[in-house]
Amino acid sequence: MVKPVEIEILGKRYYLRTDEPEELQKLAKVLESQLEELNEKYKTAEQHKLFVLNSLQILKQLSEISEKNRKLEEQLEQINSLLEPEITKEF
């Protein structure tokens, strides 16, 4: 069931609707923590720059995870191709 949720990020309130309010609250806290870290690191007061920097970090992480996933899928295919002849021998 979709529920209204209020989250606060860097002092600004956002009102959203979600099926998972607890998860959204948790993610908002993670986001705020990341933005605060960037603010400390770069000493910028412009929030839009913090959001851009954070977005780029998230995209980098997503790219790395996607690449790891691709490699794991390749390994799984190799394992399956080795196992398949052995499995069919049994039947």
VENNORKA-V10149 format. One record per residue. N is the residue number from 0. RES is the residue in one small letter. PHI is phi in whole degrees, 0 to 359 (NA if undefined). OMEGA is omega as a letter, one per 30 degrees, with the letter a starting at -180 (999 if undefined). D_LAST is the distance of its C-alpha to the last C-alpha in Angstrom with 2 decimals. Layout:
n->N res->RES phi->PHI omega->OMEGA d_last->D_LAST
n->N res->RES phi->PHI omega->OMEGA d_last->D_LAST
This chain:
n->0 res->m phi->NA omega->a d_last->47.69
n->1 res->v phi->286 omega->a d_last->49.65
n->2 res->k phi->234 omega->l d_last->52.47
n->3 res->p phi->285 omega->a d_last->55.37
n->4 res->v phi->224 omega->l d_last->55.37
n->5 res->e phi->252 omega->l d_last->58.13
n->6 res->i phi->237 omega->l d_last->57.32
n->7 res->e phi->234 omega->l d_last->59.79
n->8 res->i phi->229 omega->a d_last->59.25
n->9 res->l phi->52 omega->l d_last->62.15
n->10 res->g phi->82 omega->l d_last->64.63
n->11 res->k phi->253 omega->l d_last->63.59
n->12 res->r phi->266 omega->l d_last->62.16
n->13 res->y phi->233 omega->a d_last->59.40
n->14 res->y phi->247 omega->a d_last->58.51
n->15 res->l phi->230 omega->l d_last->54.97
n->16 res->r phi->236 omega->a d_last->52.71
n->17 res->t phi->205 omega->l d_last->49.19
n->18 res->d phi->279 omega->a d_last->46.51
n->19 res->e phi->232 omega->a d_last->46.28
n->20 res->p phi->298 omega->a d_last->49.86
n->21 res->e phi->294 omega->l d_last->49.05
n->22 res->e phi->296 omega->l d_last->46.64
n->23 res->l phi->297 omega->l d_last->49.27
n->24 res->q phi->299 omega->l d_last->51.94
n->25 res->k phi->298 omega->l d_last->49.80
n->26 res->l phi->295 omega->l d_last->49.13
n->27 res->a phi->297 omega->l d_last->52.83
n->28 res->k phi->293 omega->l d_last->53.75
n->29 res->v phi->297 omega->l d_last->51.39
n->30 res->l phi->300 omega->a d_last->52.88
n->31 res->e phi->298 omega->l d_last->56.40
n->32 res->s phi->298 omega->l d_last->55.73
n->33 res->q phi->296 omega->l d_last->54.40
n->34 res->l phi->294 omega->l d_last->57.40
n->35 res->e phi->295 omega->l d_last->59.80
n->36 res->e phi->299 omega->l d_last->58.32
n->37 res->l phi->297 omega->l d_last->58.80
n->38 res->n phi->298 omega->l d_last->62.30
n->39 res->e phi->294 omega->a d_last->63.16
n->40 res->k phi->291 omega->a d_last->61.71
n->41 res->y phi->257 omega->l d_last->63.33
n->42 res->k phi->50 omega->l d_last->66.35
n->43 res->t phi->255 omega->l d_last->66.18
n->44 res->a phi->265 omega->a d_last->67.61
n->45 res->e phi->276 omega->a d_last->66.07
n->46 res->q phi->297 omega->a d_last->63.17
n->47 res->h phi->297 omega->l d_last->61.71
n->48 res->k phi->292 omega->l d_last->61.33
n->49 res->l phi->298 omega->l d_last->59.52
n->50 res->f phi->295 omega->l d_last->57.11
n->51 res->v phi->295 omega->l d_last->56.51
n->52 res->l phi->300 omega->l d_last->55.93
n->53 res->n phi->295 omega->l d_last->53.56
n->54 res->s phi->299 omega->l d_last->51.66
n->55 res->l phi->295 omega->l d_last->51.28
n->56 res->q phi->297 omega->l d_last->49.99
n->57 res->i phi->296 omega->l d_last->47.42
n->58 res->l phi->296 omega->l d_last->46.30
n->59 res->k phi->297 omega->l d_last->45.99
n->60 res->q phi->299 omega->l d_last->43.83
n->61 res->l phi->298 omega->l d_last->41.67
n->62 res->s phi->297 omega->l d_last->41.30
n->63 res->e phi->296 omega->l d_last->40.31
n->64 res->i phi->294 omega->l d_last->37.73
n->65 res->s phi->298 omega->l d_last->36.32
n->66 res->e phi->295 omega->l d_last->36.06
n->67 res->k phi->299 omega->l d_last->34.30
n->68 res->n phi->297 omega->l d_last->31.86
n->69 res->r phi->299 omega->l d_last->31.24
n->70 res->k phi->295 omega->l d_last->30.59
n->71 res->l phi->295 omega->l d_last->28.19
n->72 res->e phi->296 omega->l d_last->26.24
n->73 res->e phi->298 omega->l d_last->26.13
n->74 res->q phi->297 omega->l d_last->24.90
n->75 res->l phi->296 omega->l d_last->22.15
n->76 res->e phi->297 omega->l d_last->21.07
n->77 res->q phi->297 omega->l d_last->21.16
n->78 res->i phi->297 omega->l d_last->19.06
n->79 res->n phi->298 omega->a d_last->16.44
n->80 res->s phi->293 omega->l d_last->16.52
n->81 res->l phi->283 omega->a d_last->16.03
n->82 res->l phi->280 omega->a d_last->13.16
n->83 res->e phi->304 omega->l d_last->11.18
n->84 res->p phi->299 omega->l d_last->10.32
n->85 res->e phi->291 omega->l d_last->9.33
n->86 res->i phi->292 omega->a d_last->7.09
n->87 res->t phi->291 omega->l d_last->5.32
n->88 res->k phi->297 omega->a d_last->5.46
n->89 res->e phi->292 omega->a d_last->3.81
n->90 res->f phi->255 omega->999 d_last->0.00
